[in-house]
Amino acid sequence: MTTQLSCTKQLSHLVVLHGPEDQDHFTTFAHALYGQPRGARLRIIPVCQRGRLLGLQSTIVELVLRHADAVVFLSKPRNHEQLRLAHAAGERAVVFQASDKRAPGLVQLASRILDRLFPPRPIQDVLCMFACPTEHEQLALHREWRMIEDVNNRASKPLAIKTRWAASVHDLQDAVLDQSWDLVHFSGHGEPGSVYFETADGNSQSVATPTLVKWLADHQPRCLVFNACHSAEMLTPVLDRVPHVIAMQGTTTDDAAIEFSRAFYAALARGRSVEQAFGHAFGGLGLHGHSEHCRPRLLN
């Protein structure tokens, strides 16, 4: 099967090698690619790992691989013929390493391939939502914002950051109507499966994080950041809706959460990718003695 997109003038060719046992995995992978806007610029060419492409001999397959923009092996090459094909692909080859080929791993692979073929522009427009209802323990949210603002202002090309204090669900609904956001950041309290926004009178409004991610996904942010305790829990079923989701596993302290935000936005403001910024911030937690008090996760 060859998928063609007649509406796209210039297509990048992606060859995907898989065995008969991987047909369902290939379908999931292809849907993940085409489910993102950049996927419209792809032509996917599936290749049976026995070495045949649409009935052609393996020597023709090797020629096709040499002219592909990227090549994905859904299973590790196991025999001489498959190894020869991997050699023909060279640096354009990506081997799916996960032993468990469930949807989240294939979705992450799709994002990696799209980033390689169509590098995303740096994050620019950021919405920061800060909420701390009166009945909850008070958080040092203003100190977190001062850190973010300071590192951003010192960058040569700072991010365009807008803030919402005492953030309500209505604030979020209105903000996504005002403009498109590359990144939406929430800082506040959380519990497994929920985060807390504020109401007009300062009380709390619990919002299920999976529901929130699904709703935000319709507005196509490229990254969501939940700097709230337990926010990483129960998000697995919706991770394919947004390219990158960063959340906290378990509890965290104010100081650790602030340090993570400071380092993360310092890297983003200097043009680093989300993955690079996360790695920079995560690694820096140990330098400040916070590695045991903060467990951020880049979920996809």
C-alpha positions as CSV (number, residue, x, y, z in Angstrom):
1,M,0.0,0.0,0.0
2,T,1.3,3.5,-0.9
3,T,-0.4,6.5,0.5
4,Q,-0.6,9.6,-1.8
5,L,-1.6,13.1,-0.9
6,S,-2.6,14.9,-4.0
7,C,-3.2,18.2,-2.1
8,T,0.5,18.6,-1.2
9,K,2.9,19.9,-3.9
10,Q,6.1,18.8,-2.2
11,L,6.1,15.6,-0.2
12,S,8.8,14.0,1.9
13,H,9.1,10.2,1.4
14,L,9.1,8.0,4.5
15,V,9.8,4.3,4.0
16,V,8.5,2.1,6.9
17,L,9.8,-1.5,7.0
18,H,7.6,-3.9,9.0
19,G,6.8,-7.6,9.2
20,P,3.3,-9.1,8.8
21,E,3.1,-9.3,12.6
22,D,3.5,-5.5,12.8
23,Q,0.6,-4.5,10.5
24,D,-1.5,-3.1,13.3
25,H,1.5,-1.2,14.7
26,F,2.2,0.2,11.3
27,T,-1.5,1.4,11.1
28,T,-1.2,3.1,14.5
29,F,2.1,4.7,13.5
30,A,0.7,6.0,10.2
31,H,-2.4,7.4,11.9
32,A,-0.1,9.2,14.4
33,L,1.9,10.8,11.6
34,Y,-1.1,11.9,9.6
35,G,-2.9,13.1,12.8
36,Q,-0.4,16.0,13.1
37,P,-0.5,19.0,10.6
38,R,3.0,18.2,9.4
39,G,1.9,14.7,8.4
40,A,0.2,16.2,5.4
41,R,3.6,16.8,3.9
42,L,4.5,13.0,4.0
43,R,4.2,10.2,1.6
44,I,4.4,6.9,3.5
45,I,5.7,3.9,1.7
46,P,5.3,0.6,3.6
47,V,7.8,-2.2,2.9
48,C,7.4,-5.8,4.0
49,Q,10.6,-6.8,5.8
50,R,10.8,-10.0,3.7
51,G,12.3,-7.6,1.2
52,R,9.4,-6.9,-1.2
53,L,7.7,-3.6,-2.0
54,L,4.5,-3.9,-3.9
55,G,5.8,-7.2,-5.5
56,L,9.2,-5.8,-6.6
57,Q,12.4,-7.5,-5.8
58,S,14.6,-6.5,-2.8
59,T,17.2,-4.8,-5.1
60,I,14.5,-2.3,-6.1
61,V,13.6,-1.9,-2.4
62,E,17.2,-1.0,-1.7
63,L,17.0,1.6,-4.5
64,V,13.8,3.1,-3.0
65,L,15.5,3.3,0.4
66,R,18.4,5.2,-1.1
67,H,16.1,8.0,-2.3
68,A,13.9,8.1,0.8
69,D,14.1,11.1,3.1
70,A,13.8,8.9,6.2
71,V,13.5,5.1,6.9
72,V,11.8,3.6,9.9
73,F,12.3,-0.1,11.0
74,L,9.4,-1.0,13.2
75,S,11.4,-4.1,14.2
76,K,15.1,-4.4,14.7
77,P,16.8,-5.9,11.6
78,R,17.3,-9.6,12.2
79,N,18.8,-11.1,9.1
80,H,21.4,-10.3,6.4
81,E,18.9,-8.9,4.0
82,Q,17.4,-6.6,6.5
83,L,20.8,-5.5,7.7
84,R,21.8,-4.7,4.1
85,L,18.6,-2.5,3.8
86,A,19.5,-0.7,7.0
87,H,23.0,-0.1,5.6
88,A,21.4,1.3,2.4
89,A,19.4,3.7,4.6
90,G,22.4,4.9,6.4
91,E,21.9,7.9,8.8
92,R,18.3,8.3,7.6
93,A,17.4,5.0,9.4
94,V,15.5,5.0,12.7
95,V,14.9,1.7,14.5
96,F,12.0,1.5,16.9
97,Q,13.6,0.1,20.0
98,A,10.7,-0.3,22.4
99,S,9.8,-3.9,23.2
100,D,6.2,-2.9,23.9
101,K,4.6,-1.4,20.8
102,R,1.6,0.2,22.4
103,A,0.2,3.4,21.0
104,P,2.1,6.0,23.2
105,G,5.5,4.6,22.0
106,L,4.5,4.7,18.4
107,V,3.1,8.3,18.8
108,Q,6.4,9.4,20.3
109,L,8.2,7.8,17.4
110,A,5.9,9.7,15.0
111,S,6.8,13.0,16.7
112,R,10.6,12.2,16.4
113,I,10.3,11.5,12.7
114,L,8.3,14.6,12.0
115,D,10.8,16.7,14.0
116,R,13.6,15.2,12.0
117,L,11.9,15.8,8.6
118,F,10.3,19.1,9.5
119,P,12.1,20.8,12.4
120,P,9.6,22.9,14.3
121,R,10.2,26.6,14.8
122,P,11.3,27.5,18.3
123,I,8.6,28.0,21.0
124,Q,7.5,31.7,21.0
125,D,4.0,32.4,22.3
126,V,3.5,31.2,25.9
127,L,0.5,31.4,28.2
128,C,1.2,31.1,31.9
129,M,-1.8,30.3,34.2
130,F,-1.2,30.7,37.9
131,A,-3.9,29.5,40.4
132,C,-3.9,29.0,44.1
133,P,-7.4,28.9,45.6
134,T,-7.8,30.3,49.1
135,E,-8.7,26.9,50.8
136,H,-5.4,25.4,49.6
137,E,-1.9,25.9,51.0
138,Q,-0.4,29.0,49.5
139,L,2.3,28.6,46.9
140,A,5.2,30.9,45.9
141,L,3.7,31.5,42.5
142,H,4.9,35.1,42.3
143,R,8.4,34.0,43.0
144,E,8.2,31.4,40.2
145,W,7.0,34.1,37.8
146,R,9.8,36.5,38.8
147,M,12.3,33.7,38.0
148,I,10.7,33.0,34.6
149,E,10.5,36.7,33.8
150,D,14.1,37.3,34.7
151,V,15.6,34.6,32.6
152,N,13.3,35.5,29.7
153,N,14.2,39.2,29.8
154,R,17.9,38.4,29.6
155,A,17.6,36.3,26.4
156,S,18.4,38.0,23.1
157,K,15.1,36.9,21.6
158,P,12.8,36.6,24.6
159,L,9.6,34.5,24.5
160,A,6.3,36.3,24.2
161,I,4.8,35.4,27.6
162,K,1.3,36.4,28.9
163,T,0.2,35.6,32.4
164,R,-3.2,35.0,34.1
165,W,-3.2,35.4,37.8
166,A,-5.9,33.7,40.0
167,A,-6.6,31.9,36.8
168,S,-10.0,30.5,36.3
169,V,-11.3,28.1,33.7
170,H,-13.1,31.1,32.0
171,D,-9.7,32.8,31.8
172,L,-8.3,29.9,29.9
173,Q,-11.3,29.6,27.6
174,D,-11.0,33.3,26.7
175,A,-7.2,33.2,26.3
176,V,-7.3,30.5,23.6
177,L,-9.8,32.6,21.7
178,D,-7.5,35.6,21.8
179,Q,-4.6,33.9,19.9
180,S,-2.9,30.6,19.3
181,W,-0.4,29.5,21.9
182,D,2.8,27.4,21.3
183,L,2.9,26.5,25.0
184,V,0.3,26.6,27.8
185,H,1.8,26.5,31.4
186,F,-0.2,25.8,34.5
187,S,1.2,26.3,38.0
188,G,-0.8,25.5,41.1
189,H,-2.2,22.6,43.1
190,G,-3.0,19.2,41.8
191,E,-4.0,15.7,42.8
192,P,-4.0,12.5,40.9
193,G,-6.1,13.2,37.8
194,S,-7.0,16.8,38.5
195,V,-5.6,20.4,38.8
196,Y,-7.3,23.3,40.6
197,F,-8.3,26.5,39.0
198,E,-9.8,29.4,40.9
199,T,-13.4,30.6,40.8
200,A,-14.5,34.3,40.8
201,D,-14.6,34.3,44.6
202,G,-11.2,32.6,45.0
203,N,-12.5,29.1,45.8
204,S,-11.3,26.1,43.9
205,Q,-12.6,24.5,40.8
206,S,-11.2,21.0,40.1
207,V,-10.6,20.1,36.4
208,A,-9.7,16.6,35.3
209,T,-6.3,16.8,33.6
210,P,-7.2,14.3,30.8
211,T,-10.3,16.3,30.0
212,L,-8.2,19.5,30.1
213,V,-5.6,18.1,27.7
214,K,-8.2,16.8,25.3
215,W,-9.9,20.2,25.2
216,L,-6.7,22.2,24.8
217,A,-5.6,19.8,22.0
218,D,-8.3,21.2,19.8
219,H,-6.5,24.5,19.9
220,Q,-3.2,22.8,18.8
221,P,-0.6,23.9,21.4
222,R,2.8,22.3,20.8
223,C,3.5,21.8,24.5
224,L,1.6,21.7,27.8
225,V,3.4,22.2,31.1
226,F,1.7,21.2,34.4
227,N,3.8,22.4,37.3
228,A,1.5,20.9,39.9
229,C,1.8,17.9,42.2
230,H,0.5,14.5,40.8
231,S,-0.2,16.1,37.4
232,A,1.6,13.3,35.5
233,E,-0.8,10.7,36.7
234,M,-3.7,9.4,34.6
235,L,-2.6,11.3,31.4
236,T,-1.4,8.3,29.4
237,P,-4.6,7.8,27.4
238,V,-4.5,11.4,26.0
239,L,-0.8,11.9,25.3
240,D,-1.3,11.5,21.6
241,R,-3.4,14.6,21.5
242,V,-0.5,17.1,22.1
243,P,3.1,16.8,20.7
244,H,4.7,17.4,24.2
245,V,3.3,17.2,27.7
246,I,5.4,17.9,30.8
247,A,4.0,17.1,34.2
248,M,5.0,16.3,37.8
249,Q,5.1,12.8,39.1
250,G,4.1,12.7,42.7
251,T,4.6,15.7,45.0
252,T,7.1,18.5,44.7
253,T,8.3,21.4,46.8
254,D,8.0,25.1,45.9
255,D,11.8,25.6,45.6
256,A,12.2,22.6,43.3
257,A,9.3,23.5,41.1
258,I,10.5,27.1,40.8
259,E,14.1,25.9,39.9
260,F,12.7,23.6,37.2
261,S,10.6,26.4,35.7
262,R,13.5,28.9,35.8
263,A,15.9,26.5,33.9
264,F,13.3,25.3,31.5
265,Y,12.3,28.8,30.3
266,A,15.9,29.9,30.3
267,A,16.6,27.2,27.7
268,L,13.4,27.8,25.7
269,A,14.1,31.6,25.5
270,R,17.5,30.8,24.0
271,G,15.9,28.8,21.1
272,R,16.3,25.3,22.5
273,S,13.7,22.6,21.7
274,V,11.2,21.4,24.2
275,E,13.2,18.2,24.7
276,Q,16.5,20.1,25.1
277,A,14.9,22.5,27.5
278,F,13.5,19.7,29.6
279,G,16.8,17.9,29.7
280,H,18.6,21.1,30.8
281,A,16.0,21.7,33.6
282,F,15.8,18.1,34.7
283,G,19.5,17.7,34.9
284,G,19.9,21.0,36.8
285,L,17.7,19.9,39.6
286,G,20.5,17.7,41.0
287,L,22.9,20.7,41.0
288,H,20.6,22.5,43.5
289,G,19.9,19.4,45.6
290,H,16.3,19.1,44.3
291,S,16.5,15.8,42.5
292,E,14.6,14.0,45.3
293,H,12.0,16.7,45.7
294,C,10.9,17.1,42.2
295,R,10.2,14.5,39.5
296,P,9.1,16.2,36.3
297,R,8.3,13.9,33.4
298,L,8.4,14.6,29.6
299,L,5.5,12.3,28.9
300,N,5.8,12.6,25.1
